[in-house]
């Protein structure tokens, strides 16, 4: 007595959509963090010259 794909989809759709949404949001957040790295340590309020060998202030 095997389960069909329709039956599995009906059982787990409430788990698939939130997980897929989380993964998509995580990917978009990582892409935005990578895009914003070109501006790190350059703001008028918090910007400063880094010492040689000093790591950037973010991301950690």
C-alpha positions as CSV (number, residue, x, y, z in Angstrom):
1,X,0.0,0.0,0.0
2,X,2.1,2.9,-1.3
3,X,1.4,6.6,-0.9
4,X,0.9,8.6,-4.1
5,X,2.5,11.9,-4.6
6,X,-0.9,13.6,-4.4
7,X,-1.4,12.2,-0.9
8,X,2.0,13.2,0.3
9,X,1.5,16.8,-1.0
10,X,-1.9,17.0,0.8
11,X,-0.3,15.9,4.0
12,X,2.8,18.1,4.0
13,X,1.9,21.3,2.1
14,X,1.6,23.2,5.4
15,X,5.3,22.4,6.0
16,X,6.6,22.9,2.5
17,X,5.4,26.5,2.0
18,X,6.9,27.9,5.2
19,X,10.2,26.1,4.7
20,X,10.4,27.3,1.1
21,X,9.6,30.8,2.2
22,X,12.3,30.7,4.9
23,X,14.9,29.5,2.4
24,X,14.0,32.1,-0.2
25,X,14.1,34.9,2.5
26,X,17.5,33.6,3.7
27,X,18.9,33.6,0.2
28,X,17.6,37.2,-0.4
29,X,19.1,38.3,2.9
30,X,22.5,36.9,2.1
31,X,22.4,38.6,-1.4
32,X,21.6,41.9,0.3
33,X,24.4,41.5,2.8
34,X,26.8,40.8,0.0
35,X,25.6,43.9,-1.9
36,X,25.9,46.2,1.1
37,X,29.5,45.2,1.8
38,X,30.7,47.8,-0.7
39,X,29.4,50.5,1.7
40,X,30.8,49.1,5.0
41,X,33.0,51.5,7.1
42,X,32.3,54.3,4.7
43,X,29.4,56.1,6.3
44,X,29.7,59.8,7.4
45,X,28.8,59.0,11.0
46,X,30.6,55.7,11.6
47,X,33.2,55.5,8.8
48,X,36.9,55.5,9.6
49,X,40.1,54.3,8.1
50,X,41.0,50.7,8.9
51,X,44.4,49.9,10.2
52,X,46.5,47.6,8.0
53,X,45.4,44.0,8.5
54,X,42.2,45.0,10.5
55,X,39.1,43.2,9.5
56,X,35.9,45.1,8.4
57,X,33.4,45.9,11.1
58,X,30.7,43.5,9.6
59,X,29.6,40.9,8.6
60,X,31.0,38.8,11.3
